[in-house]
């Protein structure tokens, strides 16, 4: 009862949206995405359907919002990531943070995310926004300058190859229902591409 009373005391929009998101993810994990209705999410959060639709157009939008929190986590941790020694290790740390977040979703939720992206003919790239792409390019150029990777290596091609490798490892992990260490497998491919 105390928790519910506290929730009622914080009616701000951020709290409601956060409650909807976190509660829905827990319900999805426990019952499966398809078996959870918007009404169940609203009941668990003690909000109306109107409140749900104020924040999200659908369950799809909600689950994509959760998936996209990766970008926010990467941004928040960017300064910590950039404190590594070698440029290629700092770049790996950026990718590893993304993969660990995705891995924490679990295969059932991630499958739903992929279904949504496939139905929309859209696909998430592990390194999302302009700032992160610029950081990735800067680190690859630094790695070339420091001779961690060959100087003749094309930065754009390396960046694409890394994205393909990481997405391939992620997709295989999903197909194998998470039966192998995603981060370890992706790291092997990453360093293989860079020849490091």
C-alpha positions as CSV (number, residue, x, y, z in Angstrom):
1,X,0.0,0.0,0.0
2,X,2.8,2.4,0.8
3,X,4.3,2.0,-2.7
4,X,1.0,2.8,-4.3
5,X,0.5,5.8,-2.0
6,X,3.9,7.1,-3.0
7,X,3.1,6.6,-6.7
8,X,-0.1,8.6,-6.3
9,X,2.0,11.5,-4.8
10,X,4.1,11.8,-8.0
11,X,1.7,12.4,-10.8
12,X,4.3,14.1,-13.0
13,X,4.6,13.1,-16.6
14,X,8.1,11.7,-16.4
15,X,7.2,9.4,-13.5
16,X,4.1,8.1,-15.2
17,X,6.0,7.4,-18.4
18,X,8.8,5.7,-16.5
19,X,6.3,3.7,-14.5
20,X,4.5,2.6,-17.7
21,X,7.8,1.6,-19.4
22,X,9.3,-0.3,-16.5
23,X,6.1,-2.0,-15.5
24,X,5.4,-3.1,-19.1
25,X,8.9,-4.5,-19.5
26,X,8.5,-6.6,-16.3
27,X,5.1,-7.8,-17.5
28,X,6.5,-8.7,-20.9
29,X,9.4,-10.6,-19.3
30,X,7.0,-12.5,-17.0
31,X,4.1,-13.2,-19.4
32,X,5.4,-12.6,-22.9
33,X,4.8,-9.5,-25.1
34,X,1.7,-10.9,-26.9
35,X,0.0,-11.9,-23.7
36,X,0.2,-8.5,-22.0
37,X,-2.5,-5.9,-22.9
38,X,-2.4,-2.2,-22.6
39,X,-5.1,-2.5,-20.0
40,X,-3.0,-4.9,-17.9
41,X,-0.1,-2.4,-18.0
42,X,-2.5,0.5,-17.0
43,X,-3.9,-1.6,-14.1
44,X,-0.5,-2.5,-12.8
45,X,0.5,1.2,-12.9
46,X,-2.8,2.4,-11.6
47,X,-3.3,4.8,-14.5
48,X,-6.0,5.2,-17.1
49,X,-5.7,4.2,-20.7
50,X,-5.8,7.9,-21.5
51,X,-2.6,8.3,-19.5
52,X,-1.0,5.4,-21.5
53,X,-1.9,6.9,-24.8
54,X,-0.7,10.3,-23.7
55,X,2.8,8.8,-23.6
56,X,2.7,6.0,-26.1
57,X,0.6,5.3,-29.3
58,X,0.9,1.5,-28.8
59,X,2.8,-1.3,-27.1
60,X,5.1,-1.2,-30.1
61,X,6.1,2.4,-29.4
62,X,6.6,1.5,-25.7
63,X,8.9,-1.4,-26.4
64,X,10.9,0.6,-29.0
65,X,11.2,3.4,-26.4
66,X,12.8,0.9,-24.0
67,X,15.1,-0.4,-26.7
68,X,16.1,3.1,-27.6
69,X,17.2,4.0,-24.1
70,X,20.5,2.4,-25.2
71,X,21.4,5.7,-26.9
72,X,20.8,7.6,-23.7
73,X,23.0,5.1,-21.7
74,X,25.7,5.4,-24.3
75,X,25.6,9.2,-24.2
76,X,25.7,9.2,-20.3
77,X,28.7,6.8,-20.3
78,X,30.6,8.3,-23.2
79,X,33.1,10.2,-21.0
80,X,33.9,7.0,-19.0
81,X,34.3,5.0,-22.2
82,X,36.7,7.5,-23.7
83,X,39.1,7.1,-20.8
84,X,40.6,3.8,-22.0
85,X,44.1,3.5,-23.3
86,X,44.0,2.3,-26.9
87,X,41.5,3.9,-29.3
88,X,40.3,0.4,-30.5
89,X,39.6,-0.6,-26.9
90,X,37.7,2.6,-26.3
91,X,35.6,1.9,-29.4
92,X,35.0,-1.7,-28.3
93,X,33.8,-0.3,-24.9
94,X,31.2,1.8,-26.7
95,X,30.0,-1.3,-28.6
96,X,30.1,-3.5,-25.5
97,X,27.9,-1.1,-23.6
98,X,25.3,-1.4,-26.4
99,X,25.5,-5.2,-26.5
100,X,25.2,-5.6,-22.7
101,X,22.0,-3.4,-22.7
102,X,20.5,-5.5,-25.6
103,X,21.5,-8.7,-23.8
104,X,19.8,-7.5,-20.7
105,X,16.5,-7.3,-22.6
106,X,16.5,-11.0,-23.2
107,X,15.7,-12.8,-26.3
108,X,11.9,-12.7,-26.0
109,X,11.7,-8.9,-25.8
110,X,14.5,-8.4,-28.4
111,X,12.6,-10.7,-30.8
112,X,9.6,-8.4,-30.5
113,X,11.8,-5.4,-31.2
114,X,13.2,-7.0,-34.3
115,X,9.7,-7.9,-35.5
116,X,8.6,-4.3,-35.2
117,X,11.6,-3.0,-37.0
118,X,11.2,-5.6,-39.7
119,X,7.5,-4.8,-40.2
120,X,8.4,-1.1,-40.5
121,X,11.3,-2.0,-42.8
122,X,13.7,-0.2,-40.5
123,X,16.6,-1.5,-38.6
124,X,18.5,-0.2,-35.6
125,X,22.2,0.5,-35.9
126,X,24.3,-0.1,-32.8
127,X,25.8,3.3,-32.9
128,X,22.8,5.6,-33.3
129,X,23.3,9.3,-33.5
130,X,25.6,11.9,-35.0
131,X,27.7,12.5,-31.9
132,X,28.3,8.7,-31.4
133,X,29.1,8.3,-35.1
134,X,31.6,11.2,-34.9
135,X,33.1,9.6,-31.8
136,X,33.4,6.3,-33.6
137,X,35.1,8.0,-36.6
138,X,37.4,9.9,-34.3
139,X,38.5,6.7,-32.5
140,X,39.1,4.9,-35.8
141,X,41.2,7.7,-37.1
142,X,43.1,7.8,-33.8
143,X,43.7,4.1,-34.1
144,X,45.1,4.6,-37.5
145,X,47.3,7.4,-36.4
146,X,48.5,5.3,-33.4
147,X,49.1,2.3,-35.8
148,X,46.6,0.1,-33.9
149,X,45.1,-0.6,-37.3
150,X,46.6,-0.2,-40.8
151,X,46.8,3.4,-42.0
152,X,45.3,2.5,-45.4
153,X,42.2,1.1,-43.8
154,X,39.1,3.0,-44.9
155,X,37.3,4.4,-41.8
156,X,33.8,4.2,-43.4
157,X,34.3,0.6,-44.5
158,X,35.6,-0.4,-41.1
159,X,32.7,1.3,-39.4
160,X,30.2,-0.6,-41.6
161,X,32.0,-3.9,-41.2
162,X,31.9,-3.5,-37.4
163,X,28.2,-2.7,-37.5
164,X,27.5,-5.8,-39.8
165,X,29.6,-8.0,-37.5
166,X,27.9,-6.8,-34.3
167,X,24.4,-7.0,-35.8
168,X,25.3,-10.5,-37.2
169,X,26.4,-11.7,-33.8
170,X,23.3,-10.2,-32.2
171,X,21.0,-11.8,-34.7
172,X,22.7,-15.2,-34.4
173,X,22.4,-14.9,-30.6
174,X,18.7,-14.2,-31.0
175,X,18.2,-17.2,-33.3
176,X,20.1,-19.4,-30.8
177,X,17.9,-18.2,-28.0
178,X,20.8,-16.6,-26.2
179,X,22.7,-19.9,-25.9
180,X,26.2,-18.3,-26.2
181,X,28.0,-15.4,-24.8
182,X,27.0,-12.5,-27.1
183,X,29.6,-10.0,-25.9
184,X,32.5,-12.6,-26.2
185,X,31.5,-13.6,-29.7
186,X,31.0,-10.0,-30.9
187,X,34.3,-9.0,-29.4
188,X,36.1,-11.8,-31.3
189,X,34.6,-10.6,-34.6
190,X,35.3,-6.9,-33.7
191,X,39.0,-7.5,-33.1
192,X,39.3,-9.8,-36.1
193,X,38.0,-7.1,-38.4
194,X,40.5,-4.6,-37.0
195,X,43.3,-7.1,-37.2
196,X,44.2,-6.4,-33.6
